[in-house]
Amino acid sequence: MWGVADRDFIAEFLMWASLCSVHLSKLAEDLIIYSTSEFGFVTLSDAYSTGSSVMPQKKNPDSLELLRGKCGRIFGDVGPTSHTKNLVVFLPRTPVT
């Protein structure tokens, strides 16, 4: 019975991943804001940013924006408001006794 009925470790891992994604998203947002010309605290390397086609002097932090998007997707899939519905999506074939 323990082999098929205990799913707590999966739920705890998904909630941990959701919490980590919130922190990563906040860190990425802070780096994006601090790298703007208004703040200027952080300078992003050209390897992690791209130039804008309209304004060539502007550097877009694409890697940080992609990180924020992926974190939002994780939080949306496992978030506290809809975790029961999405846990069923993550665990569709786990038998329950």
Gaussian input, Z-matrix of N, CA and C with variables (Angstrom, degrees):
# hf/3-21g

backbone

0 1
 N
 C     1     B1
 C     2     B2     1     A1
 N     3     B3     2     A2     1     D1
 C     4     B4     3     A3     2     D2
 C     5     B5     4     A4     3     D3
 N     6     B6     5     A5     4     D4
 C     7     B7     6     A6     5     D5
 C     8     B8     7     A7     6     D6
 N     9     B9     8     A8     7     D7
 C    10    B10     9     A9     8     D8
 C    11    B11    10    A10     9     D9
 N    12    B12    11    A11    10    D10
 C    13    B13    12    A12    11    D11
 C    14    B14    13    A13    12    D12
 N    15    B15    14    A14    13    D13
 C    16    B16    15    A15    14    D14
 C    17    B17    16    A16    15    D15
 N    18    B18    17    A17    16    D16
 C    19    B19    18    A18    17    D17
 C    20    B20    19    A19    18    D18
 N    21    B21    20    A20    19    D19
 C    22    B22    21    A21    20    D20
 C    23    B23    22    A22    21    D21
 N    24    B24    23    A23    22    D22
 C    25    B25    24    A24    23    D23
 C    26    B26    25    A25    24    D24
 N    27    B27    26    A26    25    D25
 C    28    B28    27    A27    26    D26
 C    29    B29    28    A28    27    D27
 N    30    B30    29    A29    28    D28
 C    31    B31    30    A30    29    D29
 C    32    B32    31    A31    30    D30
 N    33    B33    32    A32    31    D31
 C    34    B34    33    A33    32    D32
 C    35    B35    34    A34    33    D33
 N    36    B36    35    A35    34    D34
 C    37    B37    36    A36    35    D35
 C    38    B38    37    A37    36    D36
 N    39    B39    38    A38    37    D37
 C    40    B40    39    A39    38    D38
 C    41    B41    40    A40    39    D39
 N    42    B42    41    A41    40    D40
 C    43    B43    42    A42    41    D41
 C    44    B44    43    A43    42    D42
 N    45    B45    44    A44    43    D43
 C    46    B46    45    A45    44    D44
 C    47    B47    46    A46    45    D45
 N    48    B48    47    A47    46    D46
 C    49    B49    48    A48    47    D47
 C    50    B50    49    A49    48    D48
 N    51    B51    50    A50    49    D49
 C    52    B52    51    A51    50    D50
 C    53    B53    52    A52    51    D51
 N    54    B54    53    A53    52    D52
 C    55    B55    54    A54    53    D53
 C    56    B56    55    A55    54    D54
 N    57    B57    56    A56    55    D55
 C    58    B58    57    A57    56    D56
 C    59    B59    58    A58    57    D57
 N    60    B60    59    A59    58    D58
 C    61    B61    60    A60    59    D59
 C    62    B62    61    A61    60    D60
 N    63    B63    62    A62    61    D61
 C    64    B64    63    A63    62    D62
 C    65    B65    64    A64    63    D63
 N    66    B66    65    A65    64    D64
 C    67    B67    66    A66    65    D65
 C    68    B68    67    A67    66    D66
 N    69    B69    68    A68    67    D67
 C    70    B70    69    A69    68    D68
 C    71    B71    70    A70    69    D69
 N    72    B72    71    A71    70    D70
 C    73    B73    72    A72    71    D71
 C    74    B74    73    A73    72    D72
 N    75    B75    74    A74    73    D73
 C    76    B76    75    A75    74    D74
 C    77    B77    76    A76    75    D75
 N    78    B78    77    A77    76    D76
 C    79    B79    78    A78    77    D77
 C    80    B80    79    A79    78    D78
 N    81    B81    80    A80    79    D79
 C    82    B82    81    A81    80    D80
 C    83    B83    82    A82    81    D81
 N    84    B84    83    A83    82    D82
 C    85    B85    84    A84    83    D83
 C    86    B86    85    A85    84    D84
 N    87    B87    86    A86    85    D85
 C    88    B88    87    A87    86    D86
 C    89    B89    88    A88    87    D87
 N    90    B90    89    A89    88    D88
 C    91    B91    90    A90    89    D89
 C    92    B92    91    A91    90    D90
 N    93    B93    92    A92    91    D91
 C    94    B94    93    A93    92    D92
 C    95    B95    94    A94    93    D93
 N    96    B96    95    A95    94    D94
 C    97    B97    96    A96    95    D95
 C    98    B98    97    A97    96    D96
 N    99    B99    98    A98    97    D97
 C   100   B100    99    A99    98    D98
 C   101   B101   100   A100    99    D99
 N   102   B102   101   A101   100   D100
 C   103   B103   102   A102   101   D101
 C   104   B104   103   A103   102   D102
 N   105   B105   104   A104   103   D103
 C   106   B106   105   A105   104   D104
 C   107   B107   106   A106   105   D105
 N   108   B108   107   A107   106   D106
 C   109   B109   108   A108   107   D107
 C   110   B110   109   A109   108   D108
 N   111   B111   110   A110   109   D109
 C   112   B112   111   A111   110   D110
 C   113   B113   112   A112   111   D111
 N   114   B114   113   A113   112   D112
 C   115   B115   114   A114   113   D113
 C   116   B116   115   A115   114   D114
 N   117   B117   116   A116   115   D115
 C   118   B118   117   A117   116   D116
 C   119   B119   118   A118   117   D117
 N   120   B120   119   A119   118   D118
 C   121   B121   120   A120   119   D119
 C   122   B122   121   A121   120   D120
 N   123   B123   122   A122   121   D121
 C   124   B124   123   A123   122   D122
 C   125   B125   124   A124   123   D123
 N   126   B126   125   A125   124   D124
 C   127   B127   126   A126   125   D125
 C   128   B128   127   A127   126   D126
 N   129   B129   128   A128   127   D127
 C   130   B130   129   A129   128   D128
 C   131   B131   130   A130   129   D129
 N   132   B132   131   A131   130   D130
 C   133   B133   132   A132   131   D131
 C   134   B134   133   A133   132   D132
 N   135   B135   134   A134   133   D133
 C   136   B136   135   A135   134   D134
 C   137   B137   136   A136   135   D135
 N   138   B138   137   A137   136   D136
 C   139   B139   138   A138   137   D137
 C   140   B140   139   A139   138   D138
 N   141   B141   140   A140   139   D139
 C   142   B142   141   A141   140   D140
 C   143   B143   142   A142   141   D141
 N   144   B144   143   A143   142   D142
 C   145   B145   144   A144   143   D143
 C   146   B146   145   A145   144   D144
 N   147   B147   146   A146   145   D145
 C   148   B148   147   A147   146   D146
 C   149   B149   148   A148   147   D147
 N   150   B150   149   A149   148   D148
 C   151   B151   150   A150   149   D149
 C   152   B152   151   A151   150   D150
 N   153   B153   152   A152   151   D151
 C   154   B154   153   A153   152   D152
 C   155   B155   154   A154   153   D153
 N   156   B156   155   A155   154   D154
 C   157   B157   156   A156   155   D155
 C   158   B158   157   A157   156   D156
 N   159   B159   158   A158   157   D157
 C   160   B160   159   A159   158   D158
 C   161   B161   160   A160   159   D159
 N   162   B162   161   A161   160   D160
 C   163   B163   162   A162   161   D161
 C   164   B164   163   A163   162   D162
 N   165   B165   164   A164   163   D163
 C   166   B166   165   A165   164   D164
 C   167   B167   166   A166   165   D165
 N   168   B168   167   A167   166   D166
 C   169   B169   168   A168   167   D167
 C   170   B170   169   A169   168   D168
 N   171   B171   170   A170   169   D169
 C   172   B172   171   A171   170   D170
 C   173   B173   172   A172   171   D171
 N   174   B174   173   A173   172   D172
 C   175   B175   174   A174   173   D173
 C   176   B176   175   A175   174   D174
 N   177   B177   176   A176   175   D175
 C   178   B178   177   A177   176   D176
 C   179   B179   178   A178   177   D177
 N   180   B180   179   A179   178   D178
 C   181   B181   180   A180   179   D179
 C   182   B182   181   A181   180   D180
 N   183   B183   182   A182   181   D181
 C   184   B184   183   A183   182   D182
 C   185   B185   184   A184   183   D183
 N   186   B186   185   A185   184   D184
 C   187   B187   186   A186   185   D185
 C   188   B188   187   A187   186   D186
 N   189   B189   188   A188   187   D187
 C   190   B190   189   A189   188   D188
 C   191   B191   190   A190   189   D189
 N   192   B192   191   A191   190   D190
 C   193   B193   192   A192   191   D191
 C   194   B194   193   A193   192   D192
 N   195   B195   194   A194   193   D193
 C   196   B196   195   A195   194   D194
 C   197   B197   196   A196   195   D195
 N   198   B198   197   A197   196   D196
 C   199   B199   198   A198   197   D197
 C   200   B200   199   A199   198   D198
 N   201   B201   200   A200   199   D199
 C   202   B202   201   A201   200   D200
 C   203   B203   202   A202   201   D201
 N   204   B204   203   A203   202   D202
 C   205   B205   204   A204   203   D203
 C   206   B206   205   A205   204   D204
 N   207   B207   206   A206   205   D205
 C   208   B208   207   A207   206   D206
 C   209   B209   208   A208   207   D207
 N   210   B210   209   A209   208   D208
 C   211   B211   210   A210   209   D209
 C   212   B212   211   A211   210   D210
 N   213   B213   212   A212   211   D211
 C   214   B214   213   A213   212   D212
 C   215   B215   214   A214   213   D213
 N   216   B216   215   A215   214   D214
 C   217   B217   216   A216   215   D215
 C   218   B218   217   A217   216   D216
 N   219   B219   218   A218   217   D217
 C   220   B220   219   A219   218   D218
 C   221   B221   220   A220   219   D219
 N   222   B222   221   A221   220   D220
 C   223   B223   222   A222   221   D221
 C   224   B224   223   A223   222   D222
 N   225   B225   224   A224   223   D223
 C   226   B226   225   A225   224   D224
 C   227   B227   226   A226   225   D225
 N   228   B228   227   A227   226   D226
 C   229   B229   228   A228   227   D227
 C   230   B230   229   A229   228   D228
 N   231   B231   230   A230   229   D229
 C   232   B232   231   A231   230   D230
 C   233   B233   232   A232   231   D231
 N   234   B234   233   A233   232   D232
 C   235   B235   234   A234   233   D233
 C   236   B236   235   A235   234   D234
 N   237   B237   236   A236   235   D235
 C   238   B238   237   A237   236   D236
 C   239   B239   238   A238   237   D237
 N   240   B240   239   A239   238   D238
 C   241   B241   240   A240   239   D239
 C   242   B242   241   A241   240   D240
 N   243   B243   242   A242   241   D241
 C   244   B244   243   A243   242   D242
 C   245   B245   244   A244   243   D243
 N   246   B246   245   A245   244   D244
 C   247   B247   246   A246   245   D245
 C   248   B248   247   A247   246   D246
 N   249   B249   248   A248   247   D247
 C   250   B250   249   A249   248   D248
 C   251   B251   250   A250   249   D249
 N   252   B252   251   A251   250   D250
 C   253   B253   252   A252   251   D251
 C   254   B254   253   A253   252   D252
 N   255   B255   254   A254   253   D253
 C   256   B256   255   A255   254   D254
 C   257   B257   256   A256   255   D255
 N   258   B258   257   A257   256   D256
 C   259   B259   258   A258   257   D257
 C   260   B260   259   A259   258   D258
 N   261   B261   260   A260   259   D259
 C   262   B262   261   A261   260   D260
 C   263   B263   262   A262   261   D261
 N   264   B264   263   A263   262   D262
 C   265   B265   264   A264   263   D263
 C   266   B266   265   A265   264   D264
 N   267   B267   266   A266   265   D265
 C   268   B268   267   A267   266   D266
 C   269   B269   268   A268   267   D267
 N   270   B270   269   A269   268   D268
 C   271   B271   270   A270   269   D269
 C   272   B272   271   A271   270   D270
 N   273   B273   272   A272   271   D271
 C   274   B274   273   A273   272   D272
 C   275   B275   274   A274   273   D273
 N   276   B276   275   A275   274   D274
 C   277   B277   276   A276   275   D275
 C   278   B278   277   A277   276   D276
 N   279   B279   278   A278   277   D277
 C   280   B280   279   A279   278   D278
 C   281   B281   280   A280   279   D279
 N   282   B282   281   A281   280   D280
 C   283   B283   282   A282   281   D281
 C   284   B284   283   A283   282   D282
 N   285   B285   284   A284   283   D283
 C   286   B286   285   A285   284   D284
 C   287   B287   286   A286   285   D285
 N   288   B288   287   A287   286   D286
 C   289   B289   288   A288   287   D287
 C   290   B290   289   A289   288   D288

   B1=1.4402
   B2=1.5287
   B3=1.3288
   B4=1.4551
   B5=1.5240
   B6=1.3225
   B7=1.4597
   B8=1.5137
   B9=1.3208
   B10=1.4604
   B11=1.5208
   B12=1.3000
   B13=1.4576
   B14=1.5199
   B15=1.3132
   B16=1.4597
   B17=1.5313
   B18=1.3285
   B19=1.4638
   B20=1.5218
   B21=1.2974
   B22=1.4562
   B23=1.5152
   B24=1.3181
   B25=1.4594
   B26=1.5254
   B27=1.3148
   B28=1.4677
   B29=1.5201
   B30=1.3170
   B31=1.4647
   B32=1.5230
   B33=1.3309
   B34=1.4615
   B35=1.5207
   B36=1.3284
   B37=1.4571
   B38=1.5251
   B39=1.3307
   B40=1.4605
   B41=1.5281
   B42=1.3166
   B43=1.4656
   B44=1.5320
   B45=1.3317
   B46=1.4561
   B47=1.5295
   B48=1.3291
   B49=1.4685
   B50=1.5184
   B51=1.3116
   B52=1.4566
   B53=1.5260
   B54=1.3265
   B55=1.4648
   B56=1.5261
   B57=1.3333
   B58=1.4674
   B59=1.5220
   B60=1.3233
   B61=1.4624
   B62=1.5251
   B63=1.3257
   B64=1.4690
   B65=1.5248
   B66=1.3295
   B67=1.4641
   B68=1.5286
   B69=1.3297
   B70=1.4663
   B71=1.5257
   B72=1.3190
   B73=1.4578
   B74=1.5240
   B75=1.3240
   B76=1.4700
   B77=1.5260
   B78=1.3358
   B79=1.4586
   B80=1.5287
   B81=1.3323
   B82=1.4640
   B83=1.5226
   B84=1.3220
   B85=1.4673
   B86=1.5296
   B87=1.3338
   B88=1.4613
   B89=1.5269
   B90=1.3263
   B91=1.4676
   B92=1.5246
   B93=1.3281
   B94=1.4683
   B95=1.5216
   B96=1.3178
   B97=1.4691
   B98=1.5304
   B99=1.3325
   B100=1.4566
   B101=1.5184
   B102=1.3367
   B103=1.4588
   B104=1.5298
   B105=1.3227
   B106=1.4611
   B107=1.5201
   B108=1.3156
   B109=1.4649
   B110=1.5335
   B111=1.3354
   B112=1.4639
   B113=1.5286
   B114=1.3281
   B115=1.4611
   B116=1.5217
   B117=1.3193
   B118=1.4556
   B119=1.5188
   B120=1.3387
   B121=1.4629
   B122=1.5206
   B123=1.3384
   B124=1.4568
   B125=1.5190
   B126=1.3179
   B127=1.4671
   B128=1.5179
   B129=1.3212
   B130=1.4604
   B131=1.5165
   B132=1.3120
   B133=1.4553
   B134=1.5268
   B135=1.3201
   B136=1.4582
   B137=1.5233
   B138=1.3152
   B139=1.4596
   B140=1.5310
   B141=1.3435
   B142=1.4535
   B143=1.5176
   B144=1.3097
   B145=1.4580
   B146=1.5231
   B147=1.3151
   B148=1.4659
   B149=1.5172
   B150=1.3110
   B151=1.4538
   B152=1.5083
   B153=1.3041
   B154=1.4516
   B155=1.5229
   B156=1.3332
   B157=1.4676
   B158=1.5179
   B159=1.3154
   B160=1.4639
   B161=1.5227
   B162=1.3284
   B163=1.4622
   B164=1.5251
   B165=1.3258
   B166=1.4679
   B167=1.5280
   B168=1.3176
   B169=1.4554
   B170=1.5305
   B171=1.3250
   B172=1.4534
   B173=1.5337
   B174=1.3380
   B175=1.4623
   B176=1.5277
   B177=1.3232
   B178=1.4653
   B179=1.5222
   B180=1.3180
   B181=1.4707
   B182=1.5326
   B183=1.3203
   B184=1.4605
   B185=1.5226
   B186=1.3188
   B187=1.4719
   B188=1.5272
   B189=1.3263
   B190=1.4642
   B191=1.5230
   B192=1.3347
   B193=1.4577
   B194=1.5259
   B195=1.3219
   B196=1.4634
   B197=1.5241
   B198=1.3247
   B199=1.4588
   B200=1.5216
   B201=1.3152
   B202=1.4602
   B203=1.5234
   B204=1.3236
   B205=1.4613
   B206=1.5164
   B207=1.3280
   B208=1.4661
   B209=1.5295
   B210=1.3318
   B211=1.4656
   B212=1.5269
   B213=1.3007
   B214=1.4608
   B215=1.5098
   B216=1.3108
   B217=1.4572
   B218=1.5324
   B219=1.3274
   B220=1.4704
   B221=1.5206
   B222=1.3253
   B223=1.4565
   B224=1.5232
   B225=1.3137
   B226=1.4597
   B227=1.5104
   B228=1.3255
   B229=1.4603
   B230=1.5222
   B231=1.3228
   B232=1.4544
   B233=1.5167
   B234=1.3022
   B235=1.4541
   B236=1.5108
   B237=1.3136
   B238=1.4614
   B239=1.5218
   B240=1.3356
   B241=1.4591
   B242=1.5151
   B243=1.3329
   B244=1.4659
   B245=1.5198
   B246=1.3308
   B247=1.4565
   B248=1.5223
   B249=1.3274
   B250=1.4601
   B251=1.5135
   B252=1.3162
   B253=1.4611
   B254=1.5178
   B255=1.3267
   B256=1.4529
   B257=1.5220
   B258=1.3127
   B259=1.4553
   B260=1.5220
   B261=1.3313
   B262=1.4590
   B263=1.5202
   B264=1.3255
   B265=1.4646
   B266=1.5224
   B267=1.3334
   B268=1.4510
   B269=1.5370
   B270=1.3275
   B271=1.4627
   B272=1.5308
   B273=1.3296
   B274=1.4665
   B275=1.5248
   B276=1.3290
   B277=1.4505
   B278=1.5226
   B279=1.3023
   B280=1.4517
   B281=1.5192
   B282=1.3365
   B283=1.4736
   B284=1.5262
   B285=1.3044
   B286=1.4521
   B287=1.5270
   B288=1.3203
   B289=1.4655
   B290=1.5125
   A1=112.22
   A2=117.72
   A3=119.42
   A4=111.49
   A5=116.92
   A6=120.15
   A7=114.04
   A8=117.90
   A9=119.41
   A10=113.69
   A11=119.07
   A12=120.21
   A13=114.15
   A14=119.09
   A15=120.85
   A16=110.04
   A17=116.34
   A18=121.37
   A19=111.90
   A20=118.18
   A21=120.43
   A22=112.19
   A23=118.30
   A24=119.98
   A25=110.97
   A26=117.99
   A27=120.34
   A28=110.05
   A29=116.94
   A30=120.31
   A31=111.01
   A32=117.04
   A33=119.72
   A34=111.45
   A35=117.63
   A36=120.07
   A37=111.09
   A38=117.59
   A39=120.37
   A40=110.97
   A41=117.44
   A42=120.07
   A43=110.83
   A44=116.81
   A45=120.62
   A46=110.46
   A47=117.04
   A48=120.86
   A49=110.53
   A50=117.23
   A51=121.21
   A52=111.10
   A53=116.56
   A54=120.51
   A55=111.24
   A56=116.99
   A57=120.23
   A58=111.21
   A59=116.88
   A60=119.47
   A61=111.39
   A62=117.56
   A63=120.30
   A64=109.94
   A65=116.86
   A66=120.62
   A67=111.37
   A68=117.49
   A69=120.11
   A70=111.27
   A71=116.66
   A72=120.33
   A73=111.20
   A74=116.71
   A75=121.05
   A76=110.89
   A77=116.99
   A78=120.78
   A79=110.68
   A80=116.76
   A81=120.27
   A82=110.85
   A83=117.76
   A84=120.93
   A85=110.81
   A86=116.99
   A87=119.97
   A88=111.10
   A89=117.16
   A90=119.96
   A91=111.64
   A92=116.77
   A93=120.06
   A94=110.19
   A95=116.50
   A96=119.97
   A97=110.92
   A98=117.24
   A99=120.08
   A100=113.32
   A101=117.31
   A102=119.25
   A103=112.65
   A104=118.55
   A105=120.40
   A106=110.46
   A107=115.51
   A108=119.52
   A109=111.59
   A110=118.04
   A111=120.59
   A112=111.29
   A113=117.01
   A114=120.35
   A115=110.75
   A116=117.54
   A117=121.65
   A118=115.06
   A119=117.52
   A120=120.07
   A121=111.93
   A122=116.96
   A123=123.23
   A124=108.60
   A125=116.58
   A126=121.44
   A127=107.76
   A128=115.74
   A129=120.56
   A130=110.29
   A131=115.66
   A132=121.30
   A133=109.89
   A134=116.34
   A135=120.55
   A136=111.90
   A137=117.60
   A138=120.90
   A139=111.69
   A140=118.09
   A141=122.10
   A142=112.96
   A143=118.07
   A144=121.24
   A145=109.64
   A146=114.77
   A147=120.68
   A148=108.91
   A149=115.80
   A150=120.86
   A151=111.12
   A152=115.37
   A153=121.27
   A154=109.43
   A155=117.06
   A156=119.47
   A157=111.50
   A158=117.89
   A159=121.10
   A160=110.79
   A161=116.93
   A162=122.17
   A163=108.45
   A164=118.87
   A165=120.97
   A166=114.40
   A167=118.78
   A168=120.68
   A169=111.80
   A170=117.84
   A171=121.76
   A172=109.89
   A173=115.38
   A174=121.01
   A175=108.90
   A176=116.00
   A177=121.16
   A178=109.67
   A179=117.85
   A180=120.29
   A181=111.31
   A182=116.80
   A183=121.76
   A184=112.70
   A185=117.69
   A186=119.36
   A187=110.83
   A188=117.33
   A189=119.92
   A190=111.45
   A191=116.85
   A192=119.50
   A193=111.17
   A194=117.55
   A195=120.37
   A196=111.12
   A197=116.63
   A198=120.78
   A199=110.75
   A200=116.69
   A201=120.31
   A202=111.32
   A203=117.02
   A204=120.17
   A205=112.73
   A206=116.81
   A207=120.27
   A208=110.77
   A209=116.65
   A210=119.88
   A211=110.84
   A212=116.80
   A213=119.92
   A214=112.52
   A215=116.15
   A216=119.62
   A217=110.75
   A218=116.89
   A219=119.93
   A220=110.13
   A221=116.13
   A222=119.43
   A223=110.73
   A224=117.41
   A225=120.50
   A226=112.96
   A227=116.67
   A228=119.87
   A229=112.75
   A230=117.24
   A231=120.74
   A232=111.70
   A233=118.24
   A234=122.14
   A235=114.59
   A236=117.03
   A237=120.87
   A238=114.24
   A239=118.74
   A240=119.53
   A241=112.50
   A242=117.53
   A243=118.96
   A244=112.11
   A245=117.88
   A246=118.96
   A247=113.24
   A248=119.05
   A249=118.21
   A250=111.13
   A251=117.21
   A252=119.99
   A253=110.71
   A254=117.36
   A255=120.14
   A256=112.70
   A257=118.33
   A258=119.01
   A259=110.51
   A260=116.74
   A261=119.94
   A262=110.10
   A263=117.57
   A264=120.68
   A265=110.61
   A266=117.80
   A267=121.10
   A268=111.96
   A269=117.73
   A270=121.63
   A271=110.93
   A272=119.73
   A273=118.58
   A274=114.20
   A275=119.27
   A276=120.50
   A277=113.05
   A278=118.20
   A279=119.98
   A280=108.29
   A281=118.53
   A282=119.57
   A283=111.06
   A284=115.66
   A285=122.86
   A286=107.87
   A287=116.72
   A288=119.05
   A289=110.34
   D1=-34.42
   D2=-178.11
   D3=-67.67
   D4=-28.44
   D5=-176.52
   D6=-70.82
   D7=-27.19
   D8=-176.16
   D9=-112.81
   D10=-19.97
   D11=-171.97
   D12=-98.71
   D13=-19.89
   D14=-174.88
   D15=-91.33
   D16=107.61
   D17=178.64
   D18=-114.87
   D19=11.69
   D20=-177.09
   D21=-61.12
   D22=-37.26
   D23=-178.32
   D24=-65.18
   D25=-31.96
   D26=178.14
   D27=-71.35
   D28=-43.16
   D29=178.40
   D30=-63.97
   D31=-41.22
   D32=178.70
   D33=-64.98
   D34=-40.21
   D35=177.86
   D36=-64.39
   D37=-41.69
   D38=-179.61
   D39=-66.77
   D40=-37.92
   D41=177.13
   D42=-68.96
   D43=-36.76
   D44=175.39
   D45=-63.67
   D46=-43.09
   D47=178.41
   D48=-63.41
   D49=-37.83
   D50=178.17
   D51=-64.85
   D52=-43.42
   D53=179.40
   D54=-66.00
   D55=-41.46
   D56=177.07
   D57=-63.69
   D58=-36.72
   D59=179.37
   D60=-67.28
   D61=-32.91
   D62=176.07
   D63=-64.02
   D64=-43.81
   D65=-179.64
   D66=-67.92
   D67=-39.96
   D68=177.85
   D69=-65.73
   D70=-38.60
   D71=178.07
   D72=-63.99
   D73=-41.51
   D74=178.37
   D75=-64.87
   D76=-41.52
   D77=178.22
   D78=-63.61
   D79=-43.60
   D80=178.80
   D81=-64.14
   D82=-40.86
   D83=178.88
   D84=-63.95
   D85=-41.69
   D86=177.81
   D87=-62.52
   D88=-42.48
   D89=178.73
   D90=-65.39
   D91=-36.97
   D92=177.51
   D93=-63.64
   D94=-46.20
   D95=-178.32
   D96=-67.68
   D97=-42.41
   D98=-177.52
   D99=-72.36
   D100=-14.44
   D101=177.81
   D102=-93.02
   D103=-1.12
   D104=178.32
   D105=-72.82
   D106=164.98
   D107=-178.49
   D108=-69.86
   D109=-23.24
   D110=178.34
   D111=-68.03
   D112=-38.50
   D113=179.67
   D114=-94.22
   D115=-60.01
   D116=177.80
   D117=70.80
   D118=21.24
   D119=179.80
   D120=-75.60
   D121=-32.35
   D122=-175.00
   D123=-123.77
   D124=138.04
   D125=174.50
   D126=-114.39
   D127=118.64
   D128=-179.81
   D129=-83.14
   D130=141.36
   D131=177.65
   D132=-70.74
   D133=155.58
   D134=177.75
   D135=-65.93
   D136=-20.74
   D137=178.03
   D138=-68.93
   D139=-25.00
   D140=-177.53
   D141=-108.04
   D142=5.72
   D143=-179.43
   D144=-142.57
   D145=160.30
   D146=178.22
   D147=-123.56
   D148=161.45
   D149=176.93
   D150=-86.98
   D151=155.67
   D152=178.61
   D153=-87.53
   D154=142.96
   D155=178.67
   D156=-74.74
   D157=-28.96
   D158=179.35
   D159=-82.50
   D160=-43.10
   D161=179.97
   D162=-122.05
   D163=94.86
   D164=-175.43
   D165=-63.39
   D166=-22.54
   D167=-179.66
   D168=-78.04
   D169=-14.85
   D170=-178.33
   D171=-85.83
   D172=139.43
   D173=177.04
   D174=-110.35
   D175=122.78
   D176=178.38
   D177=-93.03
   D178=124.60
   D179=179.57
   D180=-80.21
   D181=73.70
   D182=-174.03
   D183=-61.28
   D184=-42.13
   D185=-177.25
   D186=-63.71
   D187=-38.53
   D188=179.09
   D189=-70.91
   D190=-35.88
   D191=177.58
   D192=-68.93
   D193=-37.23
   D194=175.68
   D195=-65.33
   D196=-38.48
   D197=177.08
   D198=-62.06
   D199=-43.60
   D200=178.38
   D201=-63.36
   D202=-38.33
   D203=178.78
   D204=-66.24
   D205=-42.38
   D206=178.59
   D207=-66.49
   D208=-39.06
   D209=178.61
   D210=-64.65
   D211=-39.58
   D212=177.28
   D213=-64.19
   D214=-34.97
   D215=178.22
   D216=-68.41
   D217=-41.98
   D218=177.63
   D219=-62.33
   D220=-45.31
   D221=-178.74
   D222=-65.49
   D223=-37.17
   D224=178.32
   D225=-67.76
   D226=-35.71
   D227=179.30
   D228=-74.19
   D229=-31.49
   D230=-173.46
   D231=-119.11
   D232=4.17
   D233=-172.82
   D234=-56.89
   D235=161.00
   D236=-174.32
   D237=-68.22
   D238=-18.52
   D239=-178.10
   D240=-80.87
   D241=-26.10
   D242=-176.18
   D243=-135.55
   D244=31.44
   D245=-173.17
   D246=-70.62
   D247=-28.88
   D248=-179.47
   D249=-69.00
   D250=-41.45
   D251=179.20
   D252=-65.49
   D253=-42.26
   D254=-176.94
   D255=-78.59
   D256=-24.44
   D257=173.89
   D258=-64.52
   D259=-32.80
   D260=176.24
   D261=-66.32
   D262=-34.58
   D263=177.20
   D264=-69.03
   D265=-39.75
   D266=179.54
   D267=-71.34
   D268=-30.34
   D269=-174.58
   D270=-120.80
   D271=57.92
   D272=-172.34
   D273=-72.77
   D274=-29.75
   D275=-172.76
   D276=-113.69
   D277=17.66
   D278=178.21
   D279=-82.24
   D280=118.12
   D281=-177.49
   D282=-72.10
   D283=144.56
   D284=178.67
   D285=-117.55
   D286=132.90
   D287=178.98
   D288=-108.40

